[in-house]
Amino acid sequence: MCANESIEHEKKGFMKLDLYKRIIDEICNYANDIYLHHRGEPLLHPDLFEMIKYAKQKGLLTKLHTNATLLTEERSCELLESGLDFVSFSFDGYDKETYEKVRVAANFDETLGNIVGFLRLKQNFGKSKPRTILQFLDIPGVEIDNAVKEKFRDRFRSLPLDEIRVIPAHNWAGNIELDQKTPGLSDQSRSCTFPWYSLTIFWDGTVAPCPQDFMGEIELGNTRTNSLREIWNNEKMIDLRQKMVGGKCKDLRPCNTCDRLMRETVFGSMIPKQNFLTFLYENVLGYRSKKHLKS
């Protein structure tokens, strides 16, 4: 379900702290929030907690998505003290058999214990933040009895878990084969919202238009040589937006194999129906007034 294993080892790495701080310094007057994860497990990064604190000092909302296998008590305390605004735990299995089949080499009881331990610390410390989500992928072909689901949820009844969220599996812009039929791209296929409100920056400074472009096939620029303001409205970005609104994505890789463009939307917008409430909460209700880059 993850394309990470397809990335060559030499193309993986940790973002250097000085590059990260330079990016934060540039975007802090324009951006609303920052997701400190992509293509890897964020708790592996040696400077993660300093990165969270630095972004918070600059007025950004900070968000994190982790599989929680490395969430020790010490790291839980550091997350709670860092000022993190949002954390989502990826836990893809309501029982031991399902979880360990999906999360190869992970241990159901240990990882679940890590998450419960985090929530108890959050409760004991009297922390309202971070907003905490437990997230499951709706994996095609995996059926779980409702009684098993309820038994699992019962573990969190008295704990400060804000939401249990089930999201549909997606194909990482065609880099993952799903056991379900995805309709082909047509002239009536929807546009994508990403080019108007976000950018994805890889560990080496390479900028892509969205997290679905897992392999960075659309390289918009690099933060080591270009400012994000320049990249946000450069020719590549303008061309991408024009193709999106003009329905001309059939020859645009990897957009032409991305299942986001085939999903049902709401109110005639470009926002997929299944992501609307998440989009609304995280990008509208959580919005704070700032200057914004014009596009």
N, C-alpha and C positions, 0 to 999 in steps of 0.2 A: 504493500500500500504506500510505500515511500520510495521516491526515486533517488534517495541519497546514495544507495549502494552502487548506483551507476556512475557516480562522480569519481574520476580518477583521484588517487590519494594526493598527488602533487597539486591538485586544484582545490584542496581543502586547507583551511587554516583559521586562525583567530584574528579578528581585526585588532590592529595595534591601537593602544589607548590614545596616542597623540592624534592619530587620524580620526578616531571616534570623537574626541573633544573638538577637533576642528569642524567636523560635521555638525555637532550640536551647537557650537557657537554660531554657525551660519544659519541654521534653521530655526533657532529658538524664538525669533521674532515673527515667524510665519507659520510654523507647524503647530498643530494642536497636541499630537501624541506621537509616541515612538514605540514600535514593537521591537523588543530586544531579542529577536529570534528569527532565524530562517536557515533552512538547510542543515540544521544540526541541533544538538542539545545545549541550551544556553548555560546550564549549570556546570558545564565543562570549562567555560571561559574563566581564566584566573582573575580577570578584572571586572567580572559582572557586577558585583555590588557597588564598586566605585563608579561604574558606568551609570547605574540606576541613580545613585546620589547626585552625580554630576548633571544628568538630565533634569532631575527634580529641582536642583539649584537654579537651573535656567528656565524654569517655569513650564516644563513639558509634562504631560501625563505619561506615565511609564507602564508598559504592558509586557507580559511574559507568558510564553506557552512552553510547558515542560512535560516530559513523561514521568517525572518525579522519582525515577529510579535512584538518583543521586541526592535526593532531598533528605539529608541528615538533619538531626536536631540543630546542629550548629548552623547549617545553611538556612534552615527554617527561621531561626532567630535573626540571621542577617537579612533575610528577605523582609521580615516584619519590621525591622528597624531601618531599612533602606528608604522607606517612603513609597515603595511600589504601590501603584494604583489598582492594578488588575493582574490576576494570575489565572491561567487556565491549565488544568491538569488533564493531559491526554491519557485516558485509561480505557483502553478498548477491549473490554470484556467484563461481563457481570459475574462470571465465575472463573475458577482457576483454569479449567481446561481451555475455555475460549481465550482468555487473556494471554496465557502462555503460548498458545498457538500463534497469536498475532504478534505479541511482543517476545520474540525469540530471545532466550537467555535471561529474560527478566523473571522475577518471582512474584506471583500474585500477592501473597501475604505480606511480603516485605514492602512492596511498593504501596499497597493499600495502607499499611502501617505508617509509612512515611507521610501520606496525605492526611490520615487521621491525626497523626502527631502534630503536623503543621496546624491543623484546625484547632486542636486543643490548646496549643501555644497562643494562637490568635485569640481564642476565647479567654485564656488566663491573663493575657496581657491587656485585655479590654480594647483590642484593635478593631476598628470598623473597616480598615483597609489592610490589604488589598481586597477588592471585590473578587470573590473566589468562585470559579466555575469548575465543575467536573465534566469533562467532555468525552463523549463516545462517538465513534464513527459508526454509521449505519452501513455495515459491510455487506454487500450483496451475497446472498446465500447463507448468511449466518442468522439462524432463528433462535431466540431465547424465550423461554417460558416466562409469562408475566409474574408468576410466583417467585421465580429466581430474581427478577428485576426488583420486586418489592422487598425481598429479603436483603438485597444489596443496599437499597435506598434506606432501609431501616437503620443502618449503621451510622447515618448522618443526621438523624432526626433532631438530636440535641446539640448539634455542632453548627458553627457559623459558616455553613456552605450556602452561598447565595443562589446557586442554580445548578441543576443537572441538565446538560444540554446534549441532545443527539443531533449530529449533523450528517448530511448525506456524504457518501464517499465521492471524491472528485478525481479526475484523471491527470492532474498536474500537467495540464495543457498537452495531453497525449503521451506523456512519458510513463504513464501507468495504464495497464490494460485492466479494465473492470469487467466482472462477470455480469454485465448488463448491457443492453443495447443502447448506444448513444446516438441520437439522430444526427444526420450529417449537417454540415454548415450550408445554409442557403441564403438567398438574397433577403429573406425575411428574418434571418437570425438576428438576435438582439446585439446591441453594442455592449461594451464593458465600461464600468464606472472607474476602474483603476486609473486610467490616464488623466483624470481630472482632479483626483484628490490624493494621490499617493505616489511614492517611488519606492523601489526596493534596492537597497545597497548591499552588495556582497562584501565579504570580509576583506577583499583586496581593493575595495573602492569602486569596483565596477557597478554601474547603475543600470537597472532594468526597470521596465514600466510597472511590473506587478510581481507578486510572489508566485503566481502560477507559472511564470516563465522560469522554471526551476533551474534550467541549464544556462540561463542568460543568453538566449539566442538573439534577443533584441537588445543590443548594447547601445544605450543612449549616450554614454560618456563615462568618465571616471573622475571621482572626487579628488584624486591626487593631481589631476591636471586641469580640471574644470570646476567652476563653482556650481552649486546646485541650482542657483538662479539661472545660470546660463543653460544648464541641461534641461530645466523645467520648460523652457520655451525655445529650445533649439529646433533645427529643421526636422530632425528625426521624430521629435515628440509631436510637433505640429502635424507632420505627415501621418503619424499614427492616429491622432485624434480625427483627422479628416477622413481617414479610411474607416474609422469606427462609425462616425455619424453618417457616412456615405454608403455603408453596407458593403465595403470593398475589402473584405478580409479573407476571401477565398484563397488568395495566394500569399497570405501573410503568416509565416511561421513564427511562433507556435500557436498563434491565435486560431488558425483554421482547424486545429485539432483539440481546442479547449472546450470542455463541456459547459463552461460558464456561459458561452454565447448561445447555447441551445436551451437554456432554462427559462421557464415561465417567469415573467416579470410582474411588477405591481404598478397600477395606476398609469400604465403607459410609459413608465420610466425605464431606465436601464438597470435598475436594481433587481437581481433575482428574487423571486417571491420567497424562496426558502431562506434567504439571508436578510430579509427586510427588517425584522425586529432587532437582530443583532446590529445591522448597519445603523438603524435609528438610534439605538441606545448608545453605541460606542462612538458614533460620529456626529450625532446631532444633539441628543440630550446631554452628552458629556462635553459638548463644545463650550469653549470659553472665547470671549472676544479677543481677536488678534488681528494684526495686519496680515493680509494674505497675498501670496504671489498671484498675479493676474494671468489668466490664460484665455 
